[in-house]
């Protein structure tokens, strides 16, 4: 199971990488966190007003190709442990990245991201970069 980070979703939506597009098409179980979905929605709402309708349509087509996973109690438990550990280590990461990492961990998913620097701080998180 592969969970896509927000930056990977944006690259797919913008068709920025043939390799990424190919991996997206041939990988069996792809999902995103509801946190990633929320970030994508914010990007549309905060973007160019004249492009909103087209971007919403594009996002609707995109999410039909994968699963949007909701945060649950298990993800919350992972979040609490991970946030406390990162704070103790003096290695905090952004709040949304923390939620996404915790969510991927709780599901046993591989997190696909182009933000290796941030996510490499998370212990026991399997991370791949498809870009």
LUMGUKOL-713986 format. One record per residue (C-alpha): residue in three letters; x, y, z. Coordinates in pm, 1 decimal, padded with zeros to 6 digits. Layout:
% LUMGUKOL-713986
+--------+----------+----------+----------+
! residu !     east !    north !       up !
+--------+----------+----------+----------+
!    Ala !        X !        Y !        Z !
...
+--------+----------+----------+----------+
***
This chain:
% LUMGUKOL-713986
+--------+----------+----------+----------+
! residu !     east !    north !       up !
+--------+----------+----------+----------+
!    Unk !  00000.0 !  00000.0 !  00000.0 !
!    Unk !  00130.8 !  00342.2 ! -00097.4 !
!    Unk !  00016.7 !  00671.6 !  00052.5 !
!    Unk !  00091.3 !  00976.2 ! -00160.9 !
!    Unk !  00210.6 !  01297.3 !  00000.3 !
!    Unk !  00061.8 !  01625.4 ! -00116.1 !
!    Unk !  00363.3 !  01721.3 ! -00328.1 !
!    Unk !  00339.0 !  01394.7 ! -00523.0 !
!    Unk ! -00031.4 !  01455.0 ! -00589.6 !
!    Unk !  00050.7 !  01800.4 ! -00721.9 !
!    Unk !  00319.5 !  01657.4 ! -00952.6 !
!    Unk !  00069.3 !  01403.7 ! -01089.4 !
!    Unk ! -00199.7 !  01668.9 ! -01135.8 !
!    Unk !  00049.3 !  01894.7 ! -01314.6 !
!    Unk !  00187.4 !  01602.7 ! -01519.9 !
!    Unk !  00541.0 !  01702.1 ! -01416.4 !
!    Unk !  00704.9 !  01359.8 ! -01436.4 !
!    Unk !  00658.0 !  01074.7 ! -01683.9 !
!    Unk !  00813.8 !  00828.5 ! -01439.3 !
!    Unk !  00574.1 !  00938.8 ! -01168.0 !
!    Unk !  00275.9 !  00915.7 ! -01402.2 !
!    Unk !  00381.3 !  00562.4 ! -01499.3 !
!    Unk !  00423.0 !  00453.7 ! -01135.4 !
!    Unk !  00084.8 !  00603.3 ! -01057.1 !
!    Unk ! -00080.2 !  00396.7 ! -01332.2 !
!    Unk !  00083.4 !  00060.3 ! -01253.0 !
!    Unk !  00075.1 !  00059.5 ! -00872.7 !
!    Unk ! -00215.7 ! -00141.7 ! -00734.8 !
!    Unk ! -00321.2 !  00027.8 ! -00410.6 !
!    Unk ! -00272.4 !  00401.5 ! -00391.4 !
!    Unk ! -00424.7 !  00620.8 ! -00126.8 !
!    Unk ! -00399.2 !  00965.8 !  00020.2 !
!    Unk ! -00468.0 !  01083.0 !  00371.2 !
!    Unk ! -00771.1 !  01301.2 !  00429.3 !
!    Unk ! -00510.0 !  01555.9 !  00543.4 !
!    Unk ! -00355.6 !  01552.2 !  00195.2 !
!    Unk ! -00699.8 !  01592.3 !  00042.0 !
!    Unk ! -00760.4 !  01893.7 !  00267.5 !
!    Unk ! -00428.1 !  02047.2 !  00160.2 !
!    Unk ! -00519.9 !  01999.3 ! -00206.3 !
!    Unk ! -00859.4 !  02163.0 ! -00144.4 !
!    Unk ! -00689.5 !  02456.5 !  00024.9 !
!    Unk ! -00456.6 !  02492.2 ! -00272.9 !
!    Unk ! -00754.2 !  02521.8 ! -00505.8 !
!    Unk ! -00939.8 !  02768.7 ! -00285.1 !
!    Unk ! -00626.8 !  02976.2 ! -00229.6 !
!    Unk ! -00526.9 !  02968.6 ! -00596.5 !
!    Unk ! -00617.2 !  03167.4 ! -00904.5 !
!    Unk ! -00992.7 !  03235.1 ! -00897.0 !
!    Unk ! -01037.4 !  03188.4 ! -01272.9 !
!    Unk ! -00888.9 !  02835.5 ! -01250.2 !
!    Unk ! -01093.9 !  02710.0 ! -00953.9 !
!    Unk ! -01364.5 !  02527.6 ! -01149.4 !
!    Unk ! -01113.8 !  02348.6 ! -01371.5 !
!    Unk ! -00896.0 !  02254.9 ! -01073.1 !
!    Unk ! -01196.0 !  02114.8 ! -00882.3 !
!    Unk ! -01287.7 !  01900.5 ! -01183.5 !
!    Unk ! -00928.1 !  01782.0 ! -01213.5 !
!    Unk ! -00914.2 !  01691.6 ! -00843.8 !
!    Unk ! -01245.4 !  01504.9 ! -00866.2 !
!    Unk ! -01110.4 !  01291.2 ! -01152.0 !
!    Unk ! -00781.9 !  01235.6 ! -00968.1 !
!    Unk ! -00933.9 !  01108.7 ! -00644.7 !
!    Unk ! -01147.8 !  00856.6 ! -00833.6 !
!    Unk ! -00818.7 !  00679.6 ! -00915.0 !
!    Unk ! -00725.3 !  00617.1 ! -00551.3 !
!    Unk ! -00859.3 !  00583.3 ! -00199.1 !
!    Unk ! -00896.6 !  00876.4 !  00040.4 !
!    Unk ! -00830.6 !  00738.1 !  00387.9 !
!    Unk ! -00980.5 !  00911.0 !  00691.8 !
!    Unk ! -00780.9 !  00958.9 !  01009.3 !
!    Unk ! -00887.6 !  00720.1 !  01284.2 !
!    Unk ! -00800.6 !  00652.1 !  01648.5 !
!    Unk ! -00495.6 !  00445.5 !  01549.5 !
!    Unk ! -00355.6 !  00733.8 !  01343.9 !
!    Unk ! -00423.7 !  00961.5 !  01640.6 !
!    Unk ! -00227.8 !  00733.1 !  01870.3 !
!    Unk !  00065.4 !  00726.7 !  01626.7 !
!    Unk !  00046.6 !  01106.1 !  01602.5 !
!    Unk !  00066.9 !  01150.6 !  01980.1 !
!    Unk !  00365.9 !  00919.9 !  02015.8 !
!    Unk !  00549.0 !  01059.9 !  01715.9 !
!    Unk !  00494.4 !  01424.2 !  01804.6 !
!    Unk !  00617.4 !  01366.8 !  02161.0 !
!    Unk !  00923.5 !  01176.4 !  02035.4 !
!    Unk !  01012.6 !  01440.7 !  01774.7 !
!    Unk !  00974.9 !  01715.7 !  02035.8 !
!    Unk !  01198.5 !  01525.8 !  02276.7 !
!    Unk !  01459.8 !  01482.0 !  02001.9 !
!    Unk !  01440.7 !  01847.7 !  01899.6 !
!    Unk !  01342.9 !  01743.6 !  01544.9 !
!    Unk !  00991.5 !  01878.8 !  01488.6 !
!    Unk !  00821.9 !  01861.1 !  01150.8 !
!    Unk !  00525.1 !  02056.5 !  01015.5 !
!    Unk !  00185.4 !  01973.0 !  01162.4 !
!    Unk !  00029.9 !  01845.4 !  00839.9 !
!    Unk !  00340.1 !  01640.6 !  00759.6 !
!    Unk !  00321.7 !  01496.9 !  01109.8 !
!    Unk ! -00040.5 !  01392.8 !  01054.7 !
!    Unk !  00041.4 !  01240.1 !  00714.8 !
!    Unk !  00343.2 !  01049.8 !  00851.8 !
!    Unk !  00141.3 !  00921.9 !  01147.8 !
!    Unk ! -00141.8 !  00818.2 !  00919.4 !
!    Unk !  00092.2 !  00626.9 !  00686.9 !
!    Unk !  00258.6 !  00456.5 !  00983.9 !
!    Unk ! -00073.0 !  00356.5 !  01137.4 !
!    Unk ! -00177.4 !  00188.8 !  00812.2 !
!    Unk !  00158.8 !  00027.2 !  00742.6 !
!    Unk !  00175.9 !  00224.3 !  00417.8 !
!    Unk !  00481.7 !  00336.8 !  00225.5 !
!    Unk !  00477.2 !  00716.3 !  00208.0 !
!    Unk !  00561.0 !  00848.0 ! -00138.8 !
!    Unk !  00702.5 !  01200.4 ! -00117.9 !
!    Unk !  00952.5 !  01440.1 ! -00266.7 !
!    Unk !  01010.5 !  01581.9 !  00081.5 !
!    Unk !  01265.6 !  01330.0 !  00203.2 !
!    Unk !  01436.0 !  01579.3 !  00435.8 !
!    Unk !  01126.6 !  01629.1 !  00650.1 !
!    Unk !  01003.1 !  01270.6 !  00653.0 !
!    Unk !  01346.8 !  01115.4 !  00708.2 !
!    Unk !  01321.2 !  01239.0 !  01068.6 !
!    Unk !  01033.6 !  00998.6 !  01132.8 !
!    Unk !  01153.9 !  00665.6 !  01273.5 !
!    Unk !  01013.5 !  00344.0 !  01127.9 !
!    Unk !  00842.1 !  00522.6 !  00838.8 !
!    Unk !  00904.6 !  00366.4 !  00499.6 !
!    Unk !  00946.9 !  00646.6 !  00247.6 !
!    Unk !  01001.4 !  00642.7 ! -00129.7 !
!    Unk !  01058.7 !  00922.2 ! -00378.8 !
!    Unk !  00910.6 !  00850.8 ! -00722.2 !
!    Unk !  01008.9 !  01184.8 ! -00877.2 !
+--------+----------+----------+----------+
***
